[in-house]
Amino acid sequence: MYVKGKTYTEIQIGETASFTKTISETDVYLFAGISGDFNPLHMDEEYAKTTPFQTRIAHGGLAASLLAPVLGMKLPGLGTLALETTTKFRKPVYMGDTITCAVEVVEKVDKIKAVRMKVVWTNQKKEIVCKGETLVIPPG
């Protein structure tokens, strides 16, 4: 049995939730297949050595996708409808990095019964790799 996420009225400003995952080489290859992005910066170590990063990096969208389990499984949870997300990429994500995507409720939009959340992605060194915000409609 699935348990519906928090409703608009149940959610409080200041609530937080997060999801953490270590990004593996397999994740990068699978994401390339799903997204169609086979940029050699992600796929070819010899090519990547010629870039400012000096090694392969994970797709920005792979790190950004860690928002999905937060919204869909934790806060608000099952039944959430995402309306918009902005993401600013700040640092590269490398294979082996452990990324935490954390959200914090910052606003409730009464007119459309939506919730705005600040989103921050950090690595295992507590460095911000991405930041942004999202607007969602919680389950009814």
NORMO-V323975 format. One line per field, one symbol per residue. phi: phi as a letter, one per 30 degrees, with the letter a starting at -180 (. if undefined). burial: 1 if it has 24 or more other C-alpha atoms within 12 Angstrom, else 0. Layout:
BEGIN
phi: ???
burial: ???
END
This chain:
BEGIN
phi: .ccddddedddcejdbaabbbddcddeddddddddicceddccbedddddcediadbddedddddddeddddcbbdjejdcdcabcbcdcbdccejdccccbcbdcacceechcbcbdbbcbcdciddcaalabbbcddd
burial: 00001111001000011111111110111011000000001110000000000001111111111111111111111111110010101011111011111111100100000111111111100001111111111110
END
